[in-house]
Amino acid sequence: MGLIPGLSGRGTPFPYKLEPSRAPPRRTAMRTPPPLASGPQGPDHLRPLLATVLAALREGGQARGGPLPAGGPDAVTATVRDAVGEVLPEKGDPGALHTLVRVLAEGAADPAHPWCAAHLHCPPLAVAAAADLAASVLNPSLDSWDQAPAASALESLLTRALARETGHTDGLVTTGGTEANQLALLLAREARGAAVRLVHAAGAHHSLPRAAWLLGLPDPVEIPAPAGTLDPAALDDALTHLPGPHLVAATAGTTDAGLIDPLPEIAARCAAHGARLHIDAAYGGCLLFSDLHRHRLAGLEAAHTVTLDLHKLGWQPVPAGLLTVRDAGDLTALHHPTDYLNADDDTAAGLPDLLGRSLRTTRRPDVLKAAVTLKTLGRSGLGALVDRVCALAGDFAHLVDDDPRFDLHDQPAISTVLFRPAHADDSGVADVRRHLLVTGRAVLGRARADGRLWLKATLLNPTTSTDDLADLLTLVHRAHAEGSR
Ligand SMILES: *Cc1c(COP(=O)(O)O)cnc(C)c1O
């Protein structure tokens, strides 16, 4: 019967007891323990709690009424403090689930709101969030097969399928682009030695030089990128004059502007110089799902490692990162024997050795939500979402370009648009952004380009309309007018 062989489940008292305990009676009798999420009764325990969660989410969202809570950090902190009261009260509070979920929803930045467009912070798909609930309930841990039999099999299917998309052979699940970039540098160090030097463009993600620092690698070399992308001639020059070995990090979708480096040219220069190549495609990698945009990632397959992030253009709840590797043999560097998790005799007897698939030990099955999403939407469904947000960014850029109240930085490469009120100076641009944040009216990002500060709209919400974006412009204009009065 079900999940726990040998136990009927029906009416089985907690804890599941096979024989009467001989322990002496405790002085204070144990109260009935709180219900568990898994086990035969788990779904029944969860149902009323889910109803509470859903009601609290709705109430909190309605109380907020916009993309962000109004009032800035002090007001939000006070609301949270008042609602929470004592974090660890002496006596428990059965209303805590409702109270805390409601206050978190009320004080959330809601990426599903059309005017919440600052970061690569996506509104998660409902089906992915629902799948993630099952991951929490089953609670597999991917550090050993005996904690995650089916989850580890699913992870292996998913990582290999996504690796094939990048033209690679295998992949590791990570908590995001940062961990994937760290692993890429670690694999480069193990393949090329501790003197391997990171070479990257000025627009590369900050986690790359940080990983070099973390891993004790030589100081990275940053190549100026006045046009925002890695210039192959400048790269060639650096690879010619700097002592190697080199690890070149290119970017497919820069965080600030969504620009894609010229990947085939970069790959050719790396091959000519014997440099190892990592491509950080945390933002742009999901263009692979789109028939319209996939060609722009040509050259990805030439990299030794590629970073992907499904919690950006993949609409997953955080975390959902991936590192794919061209040569699966590179991963043997992560092999790490520990008797209680992957004893040699267990491995020889056929139990999969999972510990070398991450630097973490206990690890959530983040593959479940991703696998459910890929299968539910299919390539065409995901591709349509990608196409939709790219088209929205094009529409928004046109609106900005046609509007004398604003300057447009450039046509979007993926789904990021940089713009600023015409005639504003940098501090005026920064003020507009903060004014919108603290009034809770809109969430826009900021980025430097061409020596100036710009407002950044990162469009990741496929349900946003062009009218929403026209209204956003009006809102920004008003905030600027209010600020400059
Ligand atoms: C977002 C991003 C990262 C970092 O990813 P996290 O998931 O936030 O750790 C790395 N590189 C690029 C290009 C990114 O856009």
The ligand as an SDF file (V2000), in Angstrom:
LIG
                    3D

 15 15  0  0  0  0  0  0  0  0999 V2000
   21.8550   36.4330  -14.1950 C   0  0  0  0  0  0  0  0  0  0  0  0
   23.1890   36.2240  -14.7800 C   0  0  0  0  0  0  0  0  0  0  0  0
   24.1500   35.4860  -14.0840 C   0  0  0  0  0  0  0  0  0  0  0  0
   23.9650   35.0520  -12.6550 C   0  0  0  0  0  0  0  0  0  0  0  0
   22.9680   34.1260  -12.5500 O   0  0  0  0  0  0  0  0  0  0  0  0
   22.2460   33.8460  -11.1430 P   0  0  0  0  0  0  0  0  0  0  0  0
   21.2260   32.8660  -11.5440 O   0  0  0  0  0  0  0  0  0  0  0  0
   21.7030   35.1590  -10.6890 O   0  0  0  0  0  0  0  0  0  0  0  0
   23.2700   33.3100  -10.2180 O   0  0  0  0  0  0  0  0  0  0  0  0
   25.3300   35.1950  -14.7320 C   0  0  0  0  0  0  0  0  0  0  0  0
   25.5570   35.6440  -15.9720 N   0  0  0  0  0  0  0  0  0  0  0  0
   24.6710   36.3920  -16.6610 C   0  0  0  0  0  0  0  0  0  0  0  0
   24.9860   36.8440  -18.0350 C   0  0  0  0  0  0  0  0  0  0  0  0
   23.4430   36.7120  -16.0640 C   0  0  0  0  0  0  0  0  0  0  0  0
   22.5680   37.4570  -16.7390 O   0  0  0  0  0  0  0  0  0  0  0  0
  1  2  1  0
  2  3  1  0
  2 14  2  0
  3  4  1  0
  3 10  2  0
  4  5  1  0
  5  6  1  0
  6  7  2  0
  6  8  1  0
  6  9  1  0
 10 11  1  0
 11 12  2  0
 12 13  1  0
 12 14  1  0
 14 15  1  0
M  END
$$$$
